[in-house]
C-alpha cells in the first residue's frame, strides 16, 4: 500500500516577498533555501525536514489579514495556519516578538502556545467563498 510518509512542504500565497523574508527569515529564524525558477516570485524556507514555500499570487490583498489573534473576533472560521516548534521558553519567544513589535496572544489549549499574525499580506487575508 502506498501512503504518505511525511509532509514535505506547505505553500502560502503572499503579496510581498521582502516582508515575508523578514518575518519568516529574520524574525522566526527559518533558513532560506535556494528556490528554482518556477515562473513567479517567491521564497522557500527550510525547517528541520520540512519546507515552507511562499509564492507571490495575483489578487492577494495588501493590508492586515482577517485572522484576528482572538478567535471570537474573526468574521468567519479561517482554519488555515502554520505552526512551528520554537527554541526557547514561551517567555523568551514573547520577549522576542515584543522586541520586533509583533502582536501575539498566548494559547489556552493546555499546551504552550503563542499565536502571532504574519505581517506580510498573504492568502490568509482572503475571504473564503
Secondary structure, DSSP 8 states (H G I E B T S, - for coil): -----S--EEEEEES-HHHHIIIIIIIT--EEE-----SS-EEEEEETTEEEEEEE-TT--SS--S--SSGGG-SS----------SS-HHHHHHHHHHTT--EEE--SSS--EEE--SS-BGGGS---
